[in-house]
């Protein structure tokens, strides 16, 4: 409710899934939170579970940042991004 995920992009680069999303602070105050990507194979199983750490972010009021990641291996075909404070 405080962070909007927008402009979701994905493409293959050297046979690896590369993803990008914008995280937009909907509030006028600074937000301190973390995000994490998880990648999944064609059957919906997580690829390289727990291989990615939470990334801390300080997002100023109404600021937008781009969060990018590359899948750990070529079996990844989709992803989810998780955000928590």
Secondary structure, 3 states (H helix, E strand, C coil): CCEEEEEEEEEEECCEEEEEEEEEECCCCCEEEEEEEEEECCCCCEECCCCCCCEEEEECCCCEEEEEEECCCCCCCEEEEEEEC
